[in-house]
Amino acid sequence: MSFLYDIDFYGWTQEQVNLLRTQQWNCLDAVNLIEEIESLGRKERQELRNRLGILVGHLLKWELQSENRSNSWLGTIREQRAQIRLLLQDSPSLKPYLEQAFAEAYELGVALAIRETQLSPTTFPEVCPYSLQQTLQADFLPE
């Protein structure tokens, strides 16, 4: 049964769903099933961290390159806030991880801002100049 996992992942998922629905517990590929469920949780945390990083990066660009502000940057800021809100609605158990994800996301945001602005890394503060609350606030834009 676990051989299918290696050669046809989609087929394996459908087989596991069928086994779960028919309550054939002894036939489940428990090792791979556990691994995949754990992986899903990691992906949700990673998505939250990445979206926060993109949001912070665009807030930094907005603040540090005010002469280049664009509707595109504003659109990205709004989109990331909306996607983060939806992600937290869909997975409220991510909320306790939010502060840690925000702290980790700052590094991602700085890297994005450096890459897209060509500003020196020394331009950016050591720690995020915005609070988590400000960052997620719909009308917050640094000036």
C-alpha positions as CSV (number, residue, x, y, z in Angstrom):
1,M,0.0,0.0,0.0
2,S,2.8,2.5,0.7
3,F,4.4,1.7,-2.7
4,L,1.6,3.7,-4.2
5,Y,2.7,6.7,-2.2
6,D,6.0,6.7,-4.1
7,I,4.7,6.2,-7.6
8,D,1.3,7.9,-7.7
9,F,0.8,10.4,-4.9
10,Y,-2.7,11.4,-6.0
11,G,-3.8,7.8,-6.3
12,W,-2.4,7.2,-2.8
13,T,-4.4,10.1,-1.4
14,Q,-7.6,8.8,-3.0
15,E,-6.9,5.4,-1.6
16,Q,-6.3,6.8,1.9
17,V,-9.6,8.8,1.7
18,N,-11.5,5.7,0.7
19,L,-9.9,3.7,3.5
20,L,-10.8,6.4,6.0
21,R,-14.4,6.7,4.8
22,T,-14.9,2.9,5.0
23,Q,-13.1,2.8,8.4
24,Q,-10.5,0.3,7.3
25,W,-8.1,1.5,9.9
26,N,-5.7,-1.5,9.6
27,C,-5.2,-0.8,5.9
28,L,-4.2,2.8,6.2
29,D,-0.6,3.9,5.4
30,A,-0.3,5.5,8.8
31,V,3.4,6.4,8.5
32,N,3.0,8.4,5.3
33,L,-0.4,9.7,6.3
34,I,1.0,11.2,9.6
35,E,3.9,12.7,7.6
36,E,1.6,14.4,5.1
37,I,-0.7,15.8,7.8
38,E,2.3,17.3,9.7
39,S,3.5,18.7,6.4
40,L,0.2,20.5,5.9
41,G,0.5,22.2,9.2
42,R,4.1,23.4,8.4
43,K,2.8,24.7,5.0
44,E,0.2,26.8,6.8
45,R,2.8,28.3,9.1
46,Q,5.1,28.9,6.2
47,E,2.4,30.7,4.2
48,L,1.6,33.0,7.2
49,R,5.3,33.8,7.6
50,N,5.8,34.4,3.8
51,R,2.7,36.7,3.5
52,L,3.8,38.7,6.5
53,G,7.3,39.0,4.9
54,I,5.8,40.3,1.7
55,L,3.6,42.8,3.6
56,V,6.5,44.1,5.7
57,G,8.7,44.3,2.7
58,H,6.2,46.5,0.9
59,L,5.6,48.7,4.0
60,L,9.4,49.2,4.1
61,K,9.5,50.2,0.5
62,W,6.5,52.5,1.0
63,E,8.3,54.3,3.8
64,L,11.8,54.3,2.5
65,Q,11.1,55.1,-1.2
66,S,8.2,57.5,-0.9
67,E,9.1,59.0,-4.3
68,N,8.4,55.6,-6.0
69,R,5.1,54.8,-4.3
70,S,2.6,53.2,-6.6
71,N,-0.8,51.7,-6.8
72,S,0.9,48.3,-7.3
73,W,2.7,48.6,-3.9
74,L,-0.6,49.6,-2.3
75,G,-2.4,46.8,-4.0
76,T,0.2,44.3,-2.7
77,I,-0.1,45.7,0.9
78,R,-3.9,45.3,0.8
79,E,-3.8,41.9,-0.8
80,Q,-1.4,40.5,1.8
81,R,-3.5,41.9,4.6
82,A,-6.6,40.3,3.2
83,Q,-4.9,36.9,2.6
84,I,-3.4,36.9,6.1
85,R,-6.9,37.7,7.6
86,L,-8.4,34.8,5.5
87,L,-5.6,32.4,6.5
88,L,-6.2,33.2,10.2
89,Q,-10.0,32.8,9.8
90,D,-9.5,29.4,8.1
91,S,-6.9,28.3,10.6
92,P,-7.4,30.2,13.9
93,S,-4.9,27.9,15.7
94,L,-2.2,29.9,13.8
95,K,-2.9,32.9,16.0
96,P,-0.6,31.9,18.8
97,Y,2.2,31.6,16.2
98,L,1.5,35.1,14.8
99,E,4.1,37.0,16.9
100,Q,6.9,34.5,16.1
101,A,6.0,34.5,12.4
102,F,6.0,38.3,12.4
103,A,9.5,38.3,14.0
104,E,10.8,35.8,11.4
105,A,9.0,37.6,8.6
106,Y,11.0,40.8,9.2
107,E,14.1,39.3,7.7
108,L,12.1,38.1,4.7
109,G,10.7,41.6,4.3
110,V,14.1,43.3,4.5
111,A,15.5,40.9,1.9
112,L,12.5,41.6,-0.4
113,A,12.9,45.4,0.0
114,I,16.7,45.3,-0.6
115,R,16.2,43.2,-3.7
116,E,13.5,45.4,-5.1
117,T,14.9,48.8,-4.1
118,Q,18.7,48.3,-4.3
119,L,18.9,50.1,-0.9
120,S,21.8,49.2,1.3
121,P,21.1,46.7,4.0
122,T,22.3,49.3,6.6
123,T,19.3,51.4,5.6
124,F,17.0,49.0,7.5
125,P,16.6,49.0,11.2
126,E,17.7,45.9,13.1
127,V,14.1,45.2,14.3
128,C,10.8,45.9,12.6
129,P,9.8,49.5,13.0
130,Y,6.1,48.6,12.9
131,S,4.2,46.6,15.5
132,L,2.2,43.5,14.4
133,Q,-1.0,45.4,15.1
134,Q,0.1,48.3,12.9
135,T,1.2,46.0,10.1
136,L,-2.1,44.2,10.0
137,Q,-4.2,47.4,10.4
138,A,-6.1,48.1,7.2
139,D,-5.4,51.8,7.0
140,F,-1.8,51.8,8.3
141,L,0.9,53.1,6.0
142,P,4.2,54.3,7.3
143,E,5.1,57.9,6.4
